[in-house]
Amino acid sequence: DDHDEDGHVQPKQQQQEEKLENLRESFLEQFLPNEWPKKYICFDLRLTLFASALYSLKTTTVLKPYPRDYYDHDHQEIHRNELIKVFETISGPVNRVLSHPLDEQCHNRQTVKLVHWILSQGLFDIKHVKIEDIDQKARDILENNLEEQRHRLRPNYLFAITFPNNRNRIRKFNDLAAQYGSFYAFHGSPMENFHSILHNGLIYSLNKRNMLGIGTYFSSKLEVAILFSPFGRNNFKGSRLGKKLSCVAMCEIVDHPDVEAKKKKDTYYLVSNDELIRVAYLLLYSSDSSITNLHHLNVSSIPFG
């Protein structure tokens, strides 16, 4: 058992309360008050992506990772209903949830713990950026695509995803990119997949299509990738991003001999090795965007996904 400053044994419940309160305070202390507006939209995105996976019909596949507190050891599966019950108590802005003093309500404690888990998981950082602020190579391909479509495909939000350079996978990617060079391309996928994509990478088993081979598919054309990113309902009630959202990843790809480049109507690439891919940016579209109709085209004949 833990002891207090005077050496007295603390009850287990009190220990848990103090740990949770310390967790909440340490999280809040990371940010100055004037940083919250910039951070909130990124927190909003994390919670929104988690919700997309949680409410998916494929939860067991796409909700990876999830808090181990909600693992059912008897049935070896997620306590999905209990997790949804707690998630739905996150009804307001994140800063309001985290700054609210802990009370006697069980859900308040569970809510703070769940919010902190979602916002602090993953060895990556999310930053809300403008097109003019991104890497020049990425900016060129994005602006060219936007100009070709008369800016109908301009995202409502653009997020930069960064990983620490000391992470083995990123270090390997950087070494390969330095050796072979790299380029940017787009990957479309349903909203429910992006929680796992950010945490685990573009695992080819999650994104495979059998028409042209197994792997992760990319296109140099945003108008092609976006067809595979249908609008999905935003299940995070406190979100300010939009009621229905669609997401496209812009990835940096090592120009390695193993990357298959194919040209038919549009250029697309097939990558079977995750070490050759880095998710660099997320293009987020809200349902009030003018590009809604593009998401309802027939994609059955397009060899991409």
Buried (B, 14 or more C-beta within 10 A) or exposed (E): EEEEEEEEEBEEEEBEBEEBBEBBEEBBEEBEEEEBEEBBBBBBBBBBBBBBBBBBEEBEBBBBEBBEEBEEEEEEEBBBEEBBEBBBBBEEBBBEBBEEEEEEEEBBBBBBBBBBBBBEBBEBEBBBEEBEEBBEEBBEBBBEBBEEBEEBBBBBBBBBBEBEEEEEBBEEBBEBBEEBEBBBBBBBBBBBBBBBBBBEBBBBEBBBBEEBBEBBBBBBBBBBBBBBBBBBEBBBEBBEBBEBBBBBBBBBBBBBEEBBBBEEEBBBBBBBBBBBBBBBBBBBBBBEBEBBEBBEEEBEEBBBB
